[in-house]
Amino acid sequence: MTAATSPQCENPGAFTAAHPLELIPVFRRIPRSTGRDLVYTLIWNQLFALVFTLANIAFDPAETFGASFFASSVIANCIGFLIHGLFLAGYRLWPGAHRGPLAMRVLYYSIVPVAGVFAGYAIATTILHFDELRGWVFSVHGALVVAVFSLAISTLMLMIFIPRERAARLAAQVEQEKARVAAAEKEATLAQLKLLEAQVEPHFLYNTLANVVSLIDAQPAIAKTMIERLIALLRGAAAAAGEGEVTLAAQVEHLQAYLDLIALRMGGRLAYRIDVPAPLAGLRLPPLVLQPLVENAIRHGLEPKVGGGEVAIAACSVCGLLELTVADNGVGFAATKVKTAECCGLGLANLRERLATIYGSDASVLVEDNLPAGARITVRLPVAATS
């Protein structure tokens, strides 16, 4: 007879105090619980009782199945539940027993089953009034046979469970390493984003302030409006600083301040439309998703066009994805000699890398012509991941 529970794994998330029945895949489907382990121990004990019953009948054909199975079941349950209880007590009194050196663990998982076997035999033979069997078990010869048999079964179980424990520990380490690498990649991407912001924002700020200075005397009302929109832009940027995610509404508000400043700077050559349904406004997504798309549309599409044009920003939910679209009616890819399959600028390249790091293949950035004129960029994100 052997233990009703086996060695614990060192790592959280791996199997803990795995039951011998978990060697059979179907028994690993049910989550661990005290009740489950007790039922599993009962099943395990009955399997032993069946094996010993068949062995008894094979050696003594006069034995009846019912009487033999009853006696074997009493003995098996006394031993099995005692070992189960001893291991539970051991985990509480000596939590580090399963984390020590291999030799110590082998000794521990050998002594406990042997103690449980002898104690279980003492109780079962008393219940069944098997005085002769009790006398044999506790004789020198009987004790050696029982001890060797128990140790053999315990050794077999250890040979099965220790490799499983190591495999579980390695799997947990692999998952931890994957999580660490993913976190490091995100940190690196955010650092690149901050560096890019540090390079771009000063130039935008200087140009805006230069425009304000040039308008203070000639058009003070426009200069005042530019300062107000600049304050709104900087306030939004400060609020989003350090945030891993921001709402779509916050990005749109930040974008409106930016577009107002560009529209004033372009002197009426820029118009814009924003269509974001209210149910989507509260979705959370990585910062600066829309901004590089709009910057690209203005820089590559509308600024090179003599008459300027319009940029349209829209959001919708399509097949479980949040779809963000920025379209312009500017000069298009043909005039700028930019292929639709290529990324248009450093901002979009950085956006692609960020989204790939965060969402993997679940996110996409599609760049295409916007007929009859201009370009269209569509970003698709998993709504569940952004909500």
BALOBA-1460 file (C-alpha; in Angstrom, 3 decimals):
// residues 387
<rec num="1" residu="m" x="0.000" y="0.000" z="0.000"/>
<rec num="2" residu="t" x="1.279" y="3.504" z="-0.718"/>
<rec num="3" residu="a" x="0.582" y="7.151" z="-0.228"/>
<rec num="4" residu="a" x="-2.714" y="8.736" z="-1.136"/>
<rec num="5" residu="t" x="-0.886" y="11.932" z="-2.059"/>
<rec num="6" residu="s" x="2.456" y="12.508" z="-3.721"/>
<rec num="7" residu="p" x="5.197" y="15.137" z="-3.550"/>
<rec num="8" residu="q" x="4.247" y="18.756" z="-3.889"/>
<rec num="9" residu="c" x="5.746" y="20.972" z="-6.545"/>
<rec num="10" residu="e" x="7.844" y="23.914" z="-5.446"/>
<rec num="11" residu="n" x="6.269" y="26.496" z="-7.725"/>
<rec num="12" residu="p" x="2.845" y="28.051" z="-7.325"/>
<rec num="13" residu="g" x="0.667" y="27.242" z="-10.268"/>
<rec num="14" residu="a" x="2.167" y="23.772" z="-10.639"/>
<rec num="15" residu="f" x="0.407" y="20.723" z="-9.225"/>
<rec num="16" residu="t" x="0.517" y="20.621" z="-5.431"/>
<rec num="17" residu="a" x="0.232" y="17.405" z="-3.412"/>
<rec num="18" residu="a" x="-0.689" y="15.641" z="-6.642"/>
<rec num="19" residu="h" x="-2.882" y="12.595" z="-6.151"/>
<rec num="20" residu="p" x="-1.702" y="9.269" z="-7.625"/>
<rec num="21" residu="l" x="-4.920" y="9.081" z="-9.655"/>
<rec num="22" residu="e" x="-3.723" y="12.186" z="-11.541"/>
<rec num="23" residu="l" x="-1.430" y="9.840" z="-13.429"/>
<rec num="24" residu="i" x="-4.593" y="9.142" z="-15.445"/>
<rec num="25" residu="p" x="-5.347" y="12.265" z="-17.565"/>
<rec num="26" residu="v" x="-9.097" y="12.189" z="-16.977"/>
<rec num="27" residu="f" x="-8.563" y="12.658" z="-13.234"/>
<rec num="28" residu="r" x="-6.483" y="15.822" z="-13.843"/>
<rec num="29" residu="r" x="-9.486" y="17.619" z="-15.321"/>
<rec num="30" residu="i" x="-11.160" y="18.212" z="-11.953"/>
<rec num="31" residu="p" x="-9.621" y="21.121" z="-9.949"/>
<rec num="32" residu="r" x="-7.967" y="20.184" z="-6.678"/>
<rec num="33" residu="s" x="-10.013" y="20.412" z="-3.488"/>
<rec num="34" residu="t" x="-10.210" y="18.592" z="-0.175"/>
<rec num="35" residu="g" x="-13.406" y="16.831" z="-1.215"/>
<rec num="36" residu="r" x="-11.973" y="15.772" z="-4.559"/>
<rec num="37" residu="d" x="-8.824" y="14.347" z="-2.944"/>
<rec num="38" residu="l" x="-10.869" y="12.365" z="-0.426"/>
<rec num="39" residu="v" x="-12.990" y="10.868" z="-3.198"/>
<rec num="40" residu="y" x="-9.842" y="10.129" z="-5.213"/>
<rec num="41" residu="t" x="-8.305" y="8.414" z="-2.168"/>
<rec num="42" residu="l" x="-11.427" y="6.275" z="-1.789"/>
<rec num="43" residu="i" x="-11.225" y="5.255" z="-5.458"/>
<rec num="44" residu="w" x="-7.477" y="4.593" z="-5.130"/>
<rec num="45" residu="n" x="-8.081" y="2.434" z="-2.048"/>
<rec num="46" residu="q" x="-10.778" y="0.420" z="-3.800"/>
<rec num="47" residu="l" x="-8.445" y="-0.249" z="-6.693"/>
<rec num="48" residu="f" x="-5.911" y="-1.689" z="-4.250"/>
<rec num="49" residu="a" x="-8.676" y="-3.718" z="-2.585"/>
<rec num="50" residu="l" x="-9.680" y="-5.144" z="-5.952"/>
<rec num="51" residu="v" x="-6.081" y="-6.097" z="-6.790"/>
<rec num="52" residu="f" x="-5.561" y="-7.846" z="-3.446"/>
<rec num="53" residu="t" x="-8.946" y="-9.564" z="-3.726"/>
<rec num="54" residu="l" x="-8.056" y="-10.999" z="-7.103"/>
<rec num="55" residu="a" x="-4.655" y="-12.076" z="-5.731"/>
<rec num="56" residu="n" x="-6.322" y="-13.793" z="-2.747"/>
<rec num="57" residu="i" x="-8.737" y="-15.678" z="-5.001"/>
<rec num="58" residu="a" x="-5.892" y="-16.685" z="-7.311"/>
<rec num="59" residu="f" x="-3.943" y="-18.193" z="-4.388"/>
<rec num="60" residu="d" x="-6.984" y="-19.602" z="-2.597"/>
<rec num="61" residu="p" x="-9.875" y="-20.497" z="-4.944"/>
<rec num="62" residu="a" x="-12.040" y="-21.275" z="-1.913"/>
<rec num="63" residu="e" x="-12.178" y="-17.560" z="-1.105"/>
<rec num="64" residu="t" x="-15.403" y="-15.830" z="-2.172"/>
<rec num="65" residu="f" x="-15.141" y="-12.488" z="-3.961"/>
<rec num="66" residu="g" x="-17.542" y="-10.660" z="-1.652"/>
<rec num="67" residu="a" x="-15.931" y="-11.669" z="1.641"/>
<rec num="68" residu="s" x="-12.408" y="-11.166" z="0.322"/>
<rec num="69" residu="f" x="-13.205" y="-7.769" z="-1.230"/>
<rec num="70" residu="f" x="-14.876" y="-6.555" z="1.974"/>
<rec num="71" residu="a" x="-11.853" y="-7.446" z="4.101"/>
<rec num="72" residu="s" x="-9.412" y="-6.030" z="1.531"/>
<rec num="73" residu="s" x="-11.505" y="-2.843" z="1.267"/>
<rec num="74" residu="v" x="-11.451" y="-2.288" z="5.047"/>
<rec num="75" residu="i" x="-7.677" y="-2.793" z="5.139"/>
<rec num="76" residu="a" x="-7.061" y="-0.639" z="2.048"/>
<rec num="77" residu="n" x="-9.228" y="2.250" z="3.326"/>
<rec num="78" residu="c" x="-7.666" y="2.197" z="6.782"/>
<rec num="79" residu="i" x="-4.192" y="2.318" z="5.269"/>
<rec num="80" residu="g" x="-5.019" y="4.741" z="2.439"/>
<rec num="81" residu="f" x="-6.836" y="7.336" z="4.519"/>
<rec num="82" residu="l" x="-4.226" y="7.115" z="7.274"/>
<rec num="83" residu="i" x="-1.459" y="7.844" z="4.766"/>
<rec num="84" residu="h" x="-3.566" y="10.645" z="3.293"/>
<rec num="85" residu="g" x="-4.004" y="12.164" z="6.764"/>
<rec num="86" residu="l" x="-0.331" y="11.748" z="7.656"/>
<rec num="87" residu="f" x="0.750" y="13.595" z="4.512"/>
<rec num="88" residu="l" x="-1.726" y="16.425" z="5.169"/>
<rec num="89" residu="a" x="-0.436" y="16.711" z="8.721"/>
<rec num="90" residu="g" x="3.129" y="16.612" z="7.444"/>
<rec num="91" residu="y" x="2.487" y="19.474" z="4.993"/>
<rec num="92" residu="r" x="1.158" y="21.584" z="7.864"/>
<rec num="93" residu="l" x="3.820" y="20.702" z="10.438"/>
<rec num="94" residu="w" x="6.728" y="20.659" z="7.986"/>
<rec num="95" residu="p" x="5.809" y="22.805" z="4.952"/>
<rec num="96" residu="g" x="9.332" y="22.570" z="3.527"/>
<rec num="97" residu="a" x="9.430" y="18.763" z="3.407"/>
<rec num="98" residu="h" x="8.706" y="18.711" z="-0.323"/>
<rec num="99" residu="r" x="11.265" y="21.421" z="-1.105"/>
<rec num="100" residu="g" x="14.339" y="19.912" z="0.514"/>
<rec num="101" residu="p" x="17.149" y="17.895" z="-1.078"/>
<rec num="102" residu="l" x="16.166" y="14.837" z="-3.069"/>
<rec num="103" residu="a" x="17.539" y="12.419" z="-0.454"/>
<rec num="104" residu="m" x="15.476" y="14.051" z="2.295"/>
<rec num="105" residu="r" x="12.323" y="13.952" z="0.171"/>
<rec num="106" residu="v" x="12.827" y="10.293" z="-0.707"/>
<rec num="107" residu="l" x="13.276" y="9.497" z="2.983"/>
<rec num="108" residu="y" x="10.181" y="11.497" z="3.934"/>
<rec num="109" residu="y" x="7.987" y="9.940" z="1.247"/>
<rec num="110" residu="s" x="9.182" y="6.488" z="2.242"/>
<rec num="111" residu="i" x="8.753" y="6.746" z="6.008"/>
<rec num="112" residu="v" x="5.246" y="8.248" z="5.930"/>
<rec num="113" residu="p" x="3.679" y="5.468" z="3.792"/>
<rec num="114" residu="v" x="5.371" y="2.715" z="5.792"/>
<rec num="115" residu="a" x="4.099" y="4.236" z="9.061"/>
<rec num="116" residu="g" x="0.630" y="4.548" z="7.545"/>
<rec num="117" residu="v" x="0.664" y="0.928" z="6.365"/>
<rec num="118" residu="f" x="1.522" y="-0.499" z="9.796"/>
<rec num="119" residu="a" x="-0.929" y="1.796" z="11.622"/>
<rec num="120" residu="g" x="-3.610" y="0.978" z="9.068"/>
<rec num="121" residu="y" x="-3.054" y="-2.764" z="9.430"/>
<rec num="122" residu="a" x="-3.293" y="-2.445" z="13.219"/>
<rec num="123" residu="i" x="-6.656" y="-0.647" z="12.979"/>
<rec num="124" residu="a" x="-8.104" y="-2.818" z="10.190"/>
<rec num="125" residu="t" x="-7.183" y="-6.151" z="11.750"/>
<rec num="126" residu="t" x="-8.698" y="-4.992" z="15.028"/>
<rec num="127" residu="i" x="-11.949" y="-4.034" z="13.264"/>
<rec num="128" residu="l" x="-12.037" y="-7.329" z="11.364"/>
<rec num="129" residu="h" x="-10.795" y="-9.401" z="14.319"/>
<rec num="130" residu="f" x="-7.996" y="-10.775" z="12.134"/>
<rec num="131" residu="d" x="-5.715" y="-11.595" z="15.062"/>
<rec num="132" residu="e" x="-3.661" y="-14.032" z="13.043"/>
<rec num="133" residu="l" x="-3.015" y="-11.503" z="10.280"/>
<rec num="134" residu="r" x="-2.103" y="-8.839" z="12.847"/>
<rec num="135" residu="g" x="0.330" y="-11.200" z="14.500"/>
<rec num="136" residu="w" x="1.981" y="-11.973" z="11.162"/>
<rec num="137" residu="v" x="2.203" y="-8.314" z="10.085"/>
<rec num="138" residu="f" x="3.919" y="-7.333" z="13.301"/>
<rec num="139" residu="s" x="6.278" y="-10.326" z="13.340"/>
<rec num="140" residu="v" x="9.836" y="-9.767" z="12.157"/>
<rec num="141" residu="h" x="9.299" y="-11.634" z="8.901"/>
<rec num="142" residu="g" x="5.899" y="-10.058" z="8.226"/>
<rec num="143" residu="a" x="7.086" y="-6.562" z="9.065"/>
<rec num="144" residu="l" x="9.998" y="-6.917" z="6.632"/>
<rec num="145" residu="v" x="7.690" y="-8.145" z="3.847"/>
<rec num="146" residu="v" x="5.169" y="-5.329" z="4.408"/>
<rec num="147" residu="a" x="7.903" y="-2.701" z="4.688"/>
<rec num="148" residu="v" x="9.696" y="-3.835" z="1.523"/>
<rec num="149" residu="f" x="6.420" y="-4.030" z="-0.401"/>
<rec num="150" residu="s" x="5.387" y="-0.517" z="0.774"/>
<rec num="151" residu="l" x="8.799" y="0.912" z="-0.054"/>
<rec num="152" residu="a" x="8.698" y="-0.664" z="-3.513"/>
<rec num="153" residu="i" x="5.346" y="0.968" z="-4.293"/>
<rec num="154" residu="s" x="6.473" y="4.307" z="-2.826"/>
<rec num="155" residu="t" x="9.661" y="4.196" z="-4.911"/>
<rec num="156" residu="l" x="7.658" y="3.509" z="-8.047"/>
<rec num="157" residu="m" x="5.383" y="6.467" z="-7.306"/>
<rec num="158" residu="l" x="8.366" y="8.731" z="-6.673"/>
<rec num="159" residu="m" x="9.947" y="7.654" z="-9.964"/>
<rec num="160" residu="i" x="6.754" y="8.773" z="-11.691"/>
<rec num="161" residu="f" x="6.015" y="11.967" z="-9.772"/>
<rec num="162" residu="i" x="9.488" y="13.472" z="-9.403"/>
<rec num="163" residu="p" x="9.925" y="13.860" z="-13.209"/>
<rec num="164" residu="r" x="6.415" y="15.345" z="-13.315"/>
<rec num="165" residu="e" x="7.387" y="17.751" z="-10.556"/>
<rec num="166" residu="r" x="10.511" y="18.800" z="-12.435"/>
<rec num="167" residu="a" x="8.559" y="19.223" z="-15.666"/>
<rec num="168" residu="a" x="5.962" y="21.358" z="-13.886"/>
<rec num="169" residu="r" x="8.701" y="23.448" z="-12.291"/>
<rec num="170" residu="l" x="10.419" y="23.990" z="-15.639"/>
<rec num="171" residu="a" x="7.108" y="24.879" z="-17.288"/>
<rec num="172" residu="a" x="6.432" y="27.438" z="-14.561"/>
<rec num="173" residu="q" x="9.905" y="28.900" z="-15.008"/>
<rec num="174" residu="v" x="9.366" y="29.144" z="-18.770"/>
<rec num="175" residu="e" x="6.079" y="30.978" z="-18.232"/>
<rec num="176" residu="q" x="7.716" y="33.327" z="-15.735"/>
<rec num="177" residu="e" x="10.522" y="34.026" z="-18.196"/>
<rec num="178" residu="k" x="8.022" y="34.680" z="-20.977"/>
<rec num="179" residu="a" x="6.166" y="37.122" z="-18.734"/>
<rec num="180" residu="r" x="9.427" y="38.823" z="-17.780"/>
<rec num="181" residu="v" x="10.497" y="39.160" z="-21.428"/>
<rec num="182" residu="a" x="7.063" y="40.491" z="-22.410"/>
<rec num="183" residu="a" x="7.192" y="43.035" z="-19.585"/>
<rec num="184" residu="a" x="10.707" y="44.073" z="-20.614"/>
<rec num="185" residu="e" x="9.605" y="44.466" z="-24.230"/>
<rec num="186" residu="k" x="6.694" y="46.646" z="-23.156"/>
<rec num="187" residu="e" x="8.992" y="48.759" z="-21.015"/>
<rec num="188" residu="a" x="11.408" y="49.130" z="-23.930"/>
<rec num="189" residu="t" x="8.575" y="50.106" z="-26.267"/>
<rec num="190" residu="l" x="7.266" y="52.675" z="-23.790"/>
<rec num="191" residu="a" x="10.792" y="54.040" z="-23.394"/>
<rec num="192" residu="q" x="11.073" y="54.384" z="-27.171"/>
<rec num="193" residu="l" x="7.713" y="56.130" z="-27.218"/>
<rec num="194" residu="k" x="8.804" y="58.564" z="-24.502"/>
<rec num="195" residu="l" x="12.013" y="59.242" z="-26.422"/>
<rec num="196" residu="l" x="10.029" y="59.875" z="-29.602"/>
<rec num="197" residu="e" x="7.692" y="62.207" z="-27.733"/>
<rec num="198" residu="a" x="10.655" y="64.076" z="-26.297"/>
<rec num="199" residu="q" x="12.010" y="64.579" z="-29.822"/>
<rec num="200" residu="v" x="8.735" y="65.607" z="-31.475"/>
<rec num="201" residu="e" x="6.918" y="67.667" z="-28.859"/>
<rec num="202" residu="p" x="9.532" y="70.426" z="-28.463"/>
<rec num="203" residu="h" x="9.468" y="71.120" z="-32.210"/>
<rec num="204" residu="f" x="5.686" y="71.255" z="-32.232"/>
<rec num="205" residu="l" x="5.725" y="73.476" z="-29.148"/>
<rec num="206" residu="y" x="8.326" y="75.841" z="-30.624"/>
<rec num="207" residu="n" x="6.431" y="76.151" z="-33.914"/>
<rec num="208" residu="t" x="3.153" y="76.792" z="-32.119"/>
<rec num="209" residu="l" x="4.673" y="79.441" z="-29.858"/>
<rec num="210" residu="a" x="6.348" y="81.088" z="-32.842"/>
<rec num="211" residu="n" x="2.962" y="81.290" z="-34.563"/>
<rec num="212" residu="v" x="1.414" y="82.777" z="-31.428"/>
<rec num="213" residu="v" x="4.119" y="85.444" z="-31.239"/>
<rec num="214" residu="s" x="3.589" y="86.369" z="-34.890"/>
<rec num="215" residu="l" x="-0.186" y="86.713" z="-34.339"/>
<rec num="216" residu="i" x="-0.228" y="88.605" z="-31.030"/>
<rec num="217" residu="d" x="-0.192" y="92.057" z="-32.653"/>
<rec num="218" residu="a" x="-1.997" y="91.363" z="-35.926"/>
<rec num="219" residu="q" x="-4.631" y="88.825" z="-34.774"/>
<rec num="220" residu="p" x="-4.759" y="88.736" z="-30.954"/>
<rec num="221" residu="a" x="-8.017" y="86.756" z="-30.860"/>
<rec num="222" residu="i" x="-6.494" y="83.911" z="-32.889"/>
<rec num="223" residu="a" x="-3.314" y="84.066" z="-30.782"/>
<rec num="224" residu="k" x="-5.427" y="83.764" z="-27.621"/>
<rec num="225" residu="t" x="-7.301" y="80.766" z="-29.057"/>
<rec num="226" residu="m" x="-4.013" y="79.075" z="-29.936"/>
<rec num="227" residu="i" x="-2.709" y="79.548" z="-26.405"/>
<rec num="228" residu="e" x="-5.942" y="78.133" z="-24.954"/>
<rec num="229" residu="r" x="-5.790" y="75.069" z="-27.208"/>
<rec num="230" residu="l" x="-2.085" y="74.642" z="-26.452"/>
<rec num="231" residu="i" x="-2.867" y="74.664" z="-22.713"/>
<rec num="232" residu="a" x="-5.571" y="72.040" z="-23.272"/>
<rec num="233" residu="l" x="-3.125" y="69.934" z="-25.288"/>
<rec num="234" residu="l" x="-0.392" y="70.141" z="-22.652"/>
<rec num="235" residu="r" x="-2.867" y="69.436" z="-19.847"/>
<rec num="236" residu="g" x="-4.046" y="66.299" z="-21.627"/>
<rec num="237" residu="a" x="-0.471" y="65.181" z="-22.248"/>
<rec num="238" residu="a" x="0.411" y="65.710" z="-18.581"/>
<rec num="239" residu="a" x="-2.650" y="63.752" z="-17.444"/>
<rec num="240" residu="a" x="-1.760" y="60.837" z="-19.725"/>
<rec num="241" residu="a" x="1.925" y="60.806" z="-18.742"/>
<rec num="242" residu="g" x="2.822" y="57.537" z="-17.062"/>
<rec num="243" residu="e" x="-0.542" y="55.961" z="-17.855"/>
<rec num="244" residu="g" x="-0.383" y="52.503" z="-19.428"/>
<rec num="245" residu="e" x="-3.831" y="52.972" z="-20.935"/>
<rec num="246" residu="v" x="-6.167" y="55.923" z="-21.548"/>
<rec num="247" residu="t" x="-9.794" y="56.086" z="-22.640"/>
<rec num="248" residu="l" x="-10.710" y="56.645" z="-26.252"/>
<rec num="249" residu="a" x="-12.580" y="59.788" z="-25.167"/>
<rec num="250" residu="a" x="-9.402" y="61.212" z="-23.605"/>
<rec num="251" residu="q" x="-7.453" y="60.528" z="-26.804"/>
<rec num="252" residu="v" x="-10.128" y="62.240" z="-28.869"/>
<rec num="253" residu="e" x="-10.132" y="65.290" z="-26.572"/>
<rec num="254" residu="h" x="-6.344" y="65.485" z="-26.815"/>
<rec num="255" residu="l" x="-6.603" y="65.125" z="-30.583"/>
<rec num="256" residu="q" x="-9.159" y="67.910" z="-30.898"/>
<rec num="257" residu="a" x="-6.800" y="70.349" z="-29.188"/>
<rec num="258" residu="y" x="-3.988" y="69.254" z="-31.515"/>
<rec num="259" residu="l" x="-6.151" y="69.579" z="-34.657"/>
<rec num="260" residu="d" x="-7.421" y="73.004" z="-33.594"/>
<rec num="261" residu="l" x="-3.832" y="74.214" z="-33.324"/>
<rec num="262" residu="i" x="-2.892" y="72.760" z="-36.713"/>
<rec num="263" residu="a" x="-6.030" y="74.230" z="-38.305"/>
<rec num="264" residu="l" x="-5.137" y="77.682" z="-36.981"/>
<rec num="265" residu="r" x="-1.582" y="77.275" z="-38.188"/>
<rec num="266" residu="m" x="-2.690" y="76.152" z="-41.666"/>
<rec num="267" residu="g" x="-4.970" y="79.151" z="-41.956"/>
<rec num="268" residu="g" x="-8.192" y="77.436" z="-42.931"/>
<rec num="269" residu="r" x="-6.627" y="74.791" z="-45.180"/>
<rec num="270" residu="l" x="-7.516" y="72.066" z="-42.690"/>
<rec num="271" residu="a" x="-10.932" y="70.766" z="-41.726"/>
<rec num="272" residu="y" x="-11.635" y="67.731" z="-39.585"/>
<rec num="273" residu="r" x="-14.483" y="65.434" z="-38.500"/>
<rec num="274" residu="i" x="-14.549" y="63.097" z="-35.506"/>
<rec num="275" residu="d" x="-17.152" y="60.347" z="-35.194"/>
<rec num="276" residu="v" x="-16.801" y="58.305" z="-32.004"/>
<rec num="277" residu="p" x="-20.011" y="56.649" z="-30.720"/>
<rec num="278" residu="a" x="-20.682" y="57.228" z="-27.034"/>
<rec num="279" residu="p" x="-20.639" y="53.474" z="-26.130"/>
<rec num="280" residu="l" x="-17.028" y="53.271" z="-27.326"/>
<rec num="281" residu="a" x="-15.769" y="56.432" z="-25.610"/>
<rec num="282" residu="g" x="-14.962" y="54.645" z="-22.354"/>
<rec num="283" residu="l" x="-12.832" y="51.899" z="-23.912"/>
<rec num="284" residu="r" x="-9.248" y="51.909" z="-22.708"/>
<rec num="285" residu="l" x="-6.356" y="51.546" z="-25.138"/>
<rec num="286" residu="p" x="-2.643" y="52.352" z="-25.277"/>
<rec num="287" residu="p" x="-1.789" y="56.077" z="-25.369"/>
<rec num="288" residu="l" x="-1.128" y="57.894" z="-28.637"/>
<rec num="289" residu="v" x="-2.858" y="55.476" z="-30.994"/>
<rec num="290" residu="l" x="-4.744" y="58.102" z="-32.994"/>
<rec num="291" residu="q" x="-2.197" y="60.928" z="-32.843"/>
<rec num="292" residu="p" x="0.460" y="59.408" z="-35.169"/>
<rec num="293" residu="l" x="-2.271" y="58.489" z="-37.660"/>
<rec num="294" residu="v" x="-3.541" y="62.076" z="-37.783"/>
<rec num="295" residu="e" x="-0.012" y="63.501" z="-37.912"/>
<rec num="296" residu="n" x="0.725" y="61.214" z="-40.850"/>
<rec num="297" residu="a" x="-2.445" y="62.312" z="-42.682"/>
<rec num="298" residu="i" x="-1.618" y="65.983" z="-42.254"/>
<rec num="299" residu="r" x="2.108" y="65.782" z="-42.942"/>
<rec num="300" residu="h" x="1.998" y="63.422" z="-45.929"/>
<rec num="301" residu="g" x="-1.475" y="64.105" z="-47.291"/>
<rec num="302" residu="l" x="-2.852" y="67.570" z="-46.568"/>
<rec num="303" residu="e" x="0.137" y="69.874" z="-46.038"/>
<rec num="304" residu="p" x="1.624" y="69.067" z="-49.500"/>
<rec num="305" residu="k" x="-1.773" y="69.817" z="-51.109"/>
<rec num="306" residu="v" x="-2.144" y="73.471" z="-52.121"/>
<rec num="307" residu="g" x="-5.798" y="73.706" z="-51.156"/>
<rec num="308" residu="g" x="-5.431" y="71.571" z="-48.034"/>
<rec num="309" residu="g" x="-8.301" y="69.235" z="-47.248"/>
<rec num="310" residu="e" x="-10.120" y="67.269" z="-44.587"/>
<rec num="311" residu="v" x="-9.167" y="64.533" z="-42.173"/>
<rec num="312" residu="a" x="-11.888" y="62.248" z="-40.778"/>
<rec num="313" residu="i" x="-11.476" y="60.229" z="-37.582"/>
<rec num="314" residu="a" x="-13.961" y="57.443" z="-36.853"/>
<rec num="315" residu="a" x="-14.354" y="54.558" z="-34.410"/>
<rec num="316" residu="c" x="-16.632" y="51.545" z="-34.565"/>
<rec num="317" residu="s" x="-16.914" y="47.989" z="-33.267"/>
<rec num="318" residu="v" x="-16.633" y="45.299" z="-35.940"/>
<rec num="319" residu="c" x="-16.716" y="41.556" z="-35.194"/>
<rec num="320" residu="g" x="-15.385" y="41.939" z="-31.676"/>
<rec num="321" residu="l" x="-12.677" y="44.418" z="-32.671"/>
<rec num="322" residu="l" x="-12.355" y="48.137" z="-32.028"/>
<rec num="323" residu="e" x="-11.741" y="49.720" z="-35.442"/>
<rec num="324" residu="l" x="-10.143" y="53.180" z="-35.565"/>
<rec num="325" residu="t" x="-9.950" y="54.889" z="-38.954"/>
<rec num="326" residu="v" x="-8.168" y="58.059" z="-40.021"/>
<rec num="327" residu="a" x="-8.851" y="59.091" z="-43.616"/>
<rec num="328" residu="d" x="-7.825" y="62.188" z="-45.565"/>
<rec num="329" residu="n" x="-8.480" y="63.553" z="-49.048"/>
<rec num="330" residu="g" x="-4.940" y="64.804" z="-49.559"/>
<rec num="331" residu="v" x="-2.415" y="64.063" z="-52.266"/>
<rec num="332" residu="g" x="-2.368" y="60.317" z="-51.590"/>
<rec num="333" residu="f" x="0.417" y="57.759" z="-51.895"/>
<rec num="334" residu="a" x="1.020" y="58.209" z="-55.595"/>
<rec num="335" residu="a" x="2.044" y="61.847" z="-55.205"/>
<rec num="336" residu="t" x="4.252" y="61.180" z="-52.187"/>
<rec num="337" residu="k" x="5.695" y="57.997" z="-53.751"/>
<rec num="338" residu="v" x="4.840" y="55.997" z="-50.628"/>
<rec num="339" residu="k" x="3.632" y="52.432" z="-51.144"/>
<rec num="340" residu="t" x="0.497" y="51.402" z="-49.277"/>
<rec num="341" residu="a" x="2.184" y="48.251" z="-47.977"/>
<rec num="342" residu="e" x="4.907" y="50.278" z="-46.264"/>
<rec num="343" residu="c" x="4.721" y="52.166" z="-43.041"/>
<rec num="344" residu="c" x="4.443" y="55.937" z="-43.574"/>
<rec num="345" residu="g" x="6.848" y="57.526" z="-41.151"/>
<rec num="346" residu="l" x="8.483" y="56.892" z="-37.812"/>
<rec num="347" residu="g" x="5.256" y="57.513" z="-35.874"/>
<rec num="348" residu="l" x="3.403" y="54.724" z="-37.654"/>
<rec num="349" residu="a" x="6.383" y="52.372" z="-37.428"/>
<rec num="350" residu="n" x="6.496" y="52.948" z="-33.688"/>
<rec num="351" residu="l" x="2.735" y="52.412" z="-33.432"/>
<rec num="352" residu="r" x="2.972" y="49.086" z="-35.271"/>
<rec num="353" residu="e" x="5.704" y="47.888" z="-32.918"/>
<rec num="354" residu="r" x="3.810" y="48.970" z="-29.798"/>
<rec num="355" residu="l" x="0.595" y="47.261" z="-30.836"/>
<rec num="356" residu="a" x="2.455" y="44.091" z="-31.849"/>
<rec num="357" residu="t" x="4.149" y="44.000" z="-28.436"/>
<rec num="358" residu="i" x="0.895" y="44.533" z="-26.525"/>
<rec num="359" residu="y" x="-1.588" y="42.531" z="-28.605"/>
<rec num="360" residu="g" x="0.548" y="40.321" z="-30.846"/>
<rec num="361" residu="s" x="-1.240" y="39.223" z="-34.009"/>
<rec num="362" residu="d" x="-4.637" y="40.260" z="-32.590"/>
<rec num="363" residu="a" x="-3.982" y="43.899" z="-33.589"/>
<rec num="364" residu="s" x="-3.365" y="45.237" z="-37.081"/>
<rec num="365" residu="v" x="-2.573" y="48.482" z="-38.918"/>
<rec num="366" residu="l" x="-3.852" y="48.704" z="-42.492"/>
<rec num="367" residu="v" x="-2.644" y="51.491" z="-44.835"/>
<rec num="368" residu="e" x="-4.535" y="51.928" z="-48.109"/>
<rec num="369" residu="d" x="-5.693" y="54.450" z="-50.724"/>
<rec num="370" residu="n" x="-8.796" y="56.485" z="-49.920"/>
<rec num="371" residu="l" x="-10.625" y="56.784" z="-53.224"/>
<rec num="372" residu="p" x="-11.048" y="59.124" z="-55.026"/>
<rec num="373" residu="a" x="-8.171" y="60.922" z="-53.273"/>
<rec num="374" residu="g" x="-6.014" y="60.641" z="-50.215"/>
<rec num="375" residu="a" x="-5.122" y="57.831" z="-47.846"/>
<rec num="376" residu="r" x="-6.831" y="55.753" z="-45.198"/>
<rec num="377" residu="i" x="-5.250" y="54.098" z="-42.158"/>
<rec num="378" residu="t" x="-7.218" y="51.589" z="-40.094"/>
<rec num="379" residu="v" x="-6.181" y="50.196" z="-36.711"/>
<rec num="380" residu="r" x="-7.975" y="47.163" z="-35.286"/>
<rec num="381" residu="l" x="-7.654" y="46.244" z="-31.605"/>
<rec num="382" residu="p" x="-9.292" y="43.508" z="-29.503"/>
<rec num="383" residu="v" x="-12.196" y="45.260" z="-27.772"/>
<rec num="384" residu="a" x="-12.034" y="42.855" z="-24.817"/>
<rec num="385" residu="a" x="-8.393" y="43.786" z="-24.225"/>
<rec num="386" residu="t" x="-9.152" y="47.508" z="-24.305"/>
<rec num="387" residu="s" x="-12.370" y="47.569" z="-22.312"/>
